[in-house]
């Protein structure tokens, strides 16, 4: 979902986006953050990446269920927490911009969940505040209601804003909001099984074979020993597997798990699943 642009592509994309209302709101603050070294992505790259996130989300059979997986996939792809935060923050602006043409989409509900997920990031509220100033000049008229995304307003709507005032909150799956992937062992379902599960994985994982490593973890997931929310960065840091090599297998597994053509077949998974159930 991350978009990287060469110089000529940057110029072309900027021209294409010059009349885009959501891009106009976000451009200046993204440019400032790039110059301060808070992100390695240009405004155009952030915006196009956010567009890819929404396309991926809208392709999901159920947007509500697919949102967390889409954000997890993006978090796995990004180089930093800041990049993840800015892409998702821009996605909220884009959602507000398209809501009139997509009445089937609960833009506020989706954006509330995104903001709860990003709440611990130090870049979220500076982005919102500066984008809000831009909006006050009337660039988007009443189309984008980004001014409503203040800590006070989020709290009033019942979505909580503890992180904006220095507190700490967790996402529905227990991850600290705004944080990068948590340690692998925290994804183990039953904490009493932690030592046994870790031992089985360490004894059987082949770190130079990403597909085998992914199948081993998938076996643990199917045996209900490890949460399906486990991320590639968590696995990479714990077991030394190459993150970029293992991630496509997990993305494929999650997206096709309940389809007629799964990324991993039942016969491929079963030998690894049995390691955790025997």
C-alpha positions in Angstrom: 0.0 0.0 0.0 3.0 2.3 0.5 3.7 4.5 -2.6 7.3 5.5 -3.4 7.7 8.1 -6.2 10.7 9.1 -8.2 11.3 12.8 -8.9 9.5 12.8 -12.2 6.6 10.9 -10.7 6.5 13.3 -7.8 6.1 16.2 -10.2 3.4 14.4 -12.2 1.4 13.3 -9.1 1.6 16.8 -7.6 0.1 18.3 -10.7 -2.7 15.6 -10.7 -3.5 16.4 -7.1 -3.3 20.2 -7.4 -7.1 20.5 -7.5 -7.8 17.8 -5.0 -9.5 19.4 -1.9 -8.4 16.8 0.6 -4.8 17.1 -0.6 -5.0 20.9 -0.3 -5.9 20.6 3.4 -3.1 18.1 4.1 -0.2 19.4 1.9 1.3 22.1 4.0 1.4 20.2 7.3 2.8 17.1 5.6 5.5 19.2 3.9 6.5 20.8 7.2 6.8 17.4 8.9 8.9 16.1 6.0 11.3 19.0 6.3 11.5 18.5 10.1 12.5 14.9 9.5 9.3 13.5 11.1 8.5 11.4 8.1 10.5 10.1 5.1 7.5 10.3 2.8 6.6 13.4 0.7 3.1 14.8 0.8 2.3 13.1 -2.5 3.5 9.8 -1.3 1.5 10.0 2.0 -1.6 11.0 0.1 -1.3 8.3 -2.6 -0.5 5.7 0.2 -3.7 6.8 2.0 -5.6 6.4 -1.2 -4.3 2.8 -1.5 -5.3 2.1 2.1 -8.9 3.2 1.4 -9.0 1.2 -1.9 -7.9 -1.8 0.1 -10.4 -1.2 2.8 -13.3 -0.7 0.3 -12.4 -4.0 -1.3 -13.1 -5.8 1.9 -16.4 -7.7 2.1 -17.1 -6.0 5.4 -15.4 -2.7 6.0 -16.0 -2.8 9.7 -14.2 -6.1 10.1 -11.6 -5.3 7.5 -10.4 -2.0 9.1 -8.2 -3.5 11.7 -6.6 -5.9 9.3 -6.0 -3.1 6.8 -4.3 -1.0 9.4 -2.2 -4.0 10.6 -1.0 -4.6 7.1 -0.1 -1.0 6.6 1.7 -0.9 10.0 3.7 -3.9 8.8 4.7 -2.1 5.6 5.7 1.3 7.1 9.2 2.2 8.1 8.1 4.1 11.2 5.2 4.9 13.5 5.1 8.4 12.1 4.6 7.3 8.5 1.8 5.0 9.7 0.1 7.8 11.7 0.3 10.3 8.9 -1.1 8.0 6.2 -4.0 7.0 8.4 -4.6 10.6 9.4 -4.8 11.6 5.8 -7.1 8.7 5.1 -9.6 10.2 7.6 -9.6 13.5 5.7 -10.1 11.6 2.4 -13.0 9.7 4.0 -14.7 12.9 5.0 -14.2 14.3 1.5 -15.9 11.3 -0.2 -18.7 10.7 2.2 -21.3 12.6 0.2 -20.7 10.3 -2.8 -20.6 7.1 -0.6 -23.6 7.3 1.7 -23.1 3.6 2.4 -19.9 4.3 4.3 -20.0 5.3 7.9 -17.1 7.9 7.6 -17.4 9.1 11.2 -17.5 5.6 12.6 -14.4 4.5 10.6 -12.5 7.7 11.4 -13.3 7.4 15.1 -11.7 4.0 15.2 -8.7 5.2 13.2 -8.2 8.1 15.6 -8.5 5.8 18.6 -5.8 3.6 17.1 -3.5 6.6 16.5 -4.2 8.3 19.8 -0.8 7.7 21.3 1.1 9.2 18.4 2.8 12.5 19.0 2.1 13.6 15.4 -1.7 13.0 15.4 -2.9 16.2 17.1 -0.3 18.5 15.6 -1.5 17.2 12.2 -5.2 17.8 13.1 -4.6 21.2 14.5 -2.6 22.5 11.5 -5.0 20.9 9.0 -7.9 22.5 10.9 -6.3 25.9 10.5 -6.0 25.3 6.7 -9.7 24.3 6.6 -10.7 27.5 8.4 -9.8 29.4 5.2 -12.7 27.6 3.5 -10.8 25.4 1.1 -13.2 22.5 1.6 -16.2 24.6 2.7 -18.4 22.2 4.7 -17.3 19.0 2.9 -14.5 18.1 5.4 -15.3 18.4 9.0 -11.8 17.9 10.2 -12.2 20.7 12.8 -14.3 18.2 14.8 -11.3 16.0 15.3 -10.2 17.7 18.4 -9.5 15.8 21.7 -12.4 17.5 23.3 -14.8 16.6 20.6 -13.7 12.9 20.3 -14.1 12.6 24.1 -17.6 14.2 23.9 -18.6 11.6 21.2 -17.6 8.8 23.6 -14.5 7.7 21.8 -12.0 8.7 24.5 -9.0 11.0 24.2 -6.8 9.9 27.1 -3.8 9.5 24.8 -4.1 13.1 23.6 -3.7 14.3 27.2 -0.8 12.0 27.9 -2.8 8.9 29.1 -2.5 5.4 27.7 -5.2 3.4 25.9 -5.3 0.1 24.1 -6.9 -1.1 20.9 -9.6 -3.8 20.9 -7.0 -6.5 20.5 -5.0 -5.1 23.4 -2.3 -3.2 21.6 -1.2 0.2 22.9 -2.6 2.8 20.6 0.0 4.5 18.4 2.6 1.9 19.3 4.5 -0.4 16.9 3.9 -4.1 17.0 4.1 -5.6 20.5 6.4 -8.5 21.5 5.5 -11.8 20.0 4.9 -13.6 23.3 2.1 -11.1 24.0 0.2 -12.6 21.1 0.1 -16.1 22.7 -3.5 -16.7 23.6 -3.0 -18.6 26.9 -0.1 -17.1 28.9 0.3 -20.4 30.7 1.3 -21.9 27.4 4.0 -19.2 26.6 7.1 -21.3 27.4 5.8 -24.3 25.6 4.7 -22.4 22.5 8.0 -20.5 22.3 10.0 -23.7 22.6 8.1 -25.4 19.8 8.6 -22.5 17.5 12.3 -22.1 18.3 12.9 -25.9 17.8 11.1 -26.0 14.4 11.5 -22.6 12.7 13.8 -22.3 9.7 14.6 -18.6 9.6 16.1 -18.8 6.1 12.8 -20.3 4.8 10.1 -17.6 5.2 7.3 -19.8 3.9 8.1 -22.5 6.4 8.4 -20.0 9.2 5.1 -18.5 8.2 3.4 -21.9 8.1 4.8 -22.7 11.5 3.2 -19.6 13.0 0.0 -20.2 11.0 -0.1 -23.7 12.5 0.1 -22.1 16.0 -2.7 -19.7 15.0 -4.9 -22.5 13.7 -4.2 -24.5 16.9 -5.5 -21.4 18.8 -2.2 -21.0 20.5 -1.3 -17.6 18.9 -3.6 -14.8 18.0 -4.4 -14.2 14.3 -3.4 -10.5 15.0 0.3 -11.5 15.3 2.4 -9.2 13.1 5.4 -9.8 10.8 7.5 -7.3 12.8 6.8 -9.2 16.0 7.9 -12.5 14.5 11.0 -11.0 12.9 12.2 -9.4 16.1 11.6 -12.5 18.2 12.9 -15.2 15.8 15.2 -13.4 13.4 13.1 -14.1 10.3 13.3 -11.5 7.5 10.3 -9.3 8.0 9.8 -8.3 4.3 10.0 -12.0 3.3 7.5 -13.4 5.8 5.0 -10.6 5.6 3.5 -11.5 2.1 2.7 -14.9 3.5 0.8 -13.5 6.4 -1.0 -11.0 4.2 -2.0 -13.7 1.9 -3.1 -16.0 4.7 -5.3 -13.3 6.4 -6.9 -12.2 3.2 -7.7 -15.7 1.8 -8.1 -17.7 5.0 -11.9 -18.2 4.5 -11.9 -18.3 0.7 -12.0 -21.1 -1.8 -8.4 -20.5 -2.7 -6.5 -19.9 0.6 -2.8 -18.9 0.5 -2.0 -22.0 2.6 -4.0 -25.2 2.1 -5.3 -27.2 5.0 -2.8 -30.0 4.1 0.1 -27.6 4.2 -1.0 -26.2 7.6 -1.9 -29.5 9.3 1.6 -30.8 10.0 2.5 -27.5 11.7 -0.8 -27.3 13.6 -0.2 -30.8 15.0 3.0 -29.6 16.6 0.9 -27.5 18.9 -2.0 -29.9 19.5 -0.2 -33.3 20.0 
